[in-house]
Amino acid sequence: MKFRRFEVVESKAGRDQGTIYLISEILDENYVNLIDGKYRTISKPKRKKIKHICSLGEVATELEGTFEDKSKVNDGVIKKILKKFEKIC
């Protein structure tokens, strides 16, 4: 499955099973960096295998272009985006 940057995903394996994340970076064909704004911040993302995550079918397009400028995006913005997806699951 092909994932995109800033896609909203759910962890399907590990201690964090069921946790909602945002893909901050695609490292290679097997690994991605995930953030949630609370435990996994922008400065300390979680590295996870692609086979252990599932897409929720949404992409946070409001982050495209602003993520490189650290003054416009912080962990509070990430938490706010992911909050609406926690109610769905």
Secondary structure, DSSP 4 states (H G I P E B T S, - for coil): ----TTEEEEE-SSTTTT-EEEEEEE-SSSEEEEE-SSSS-TTSPEEEEGGGEEEEEEE-GGGTTTSSSTTT--HHHHHHHHHHHHTT-
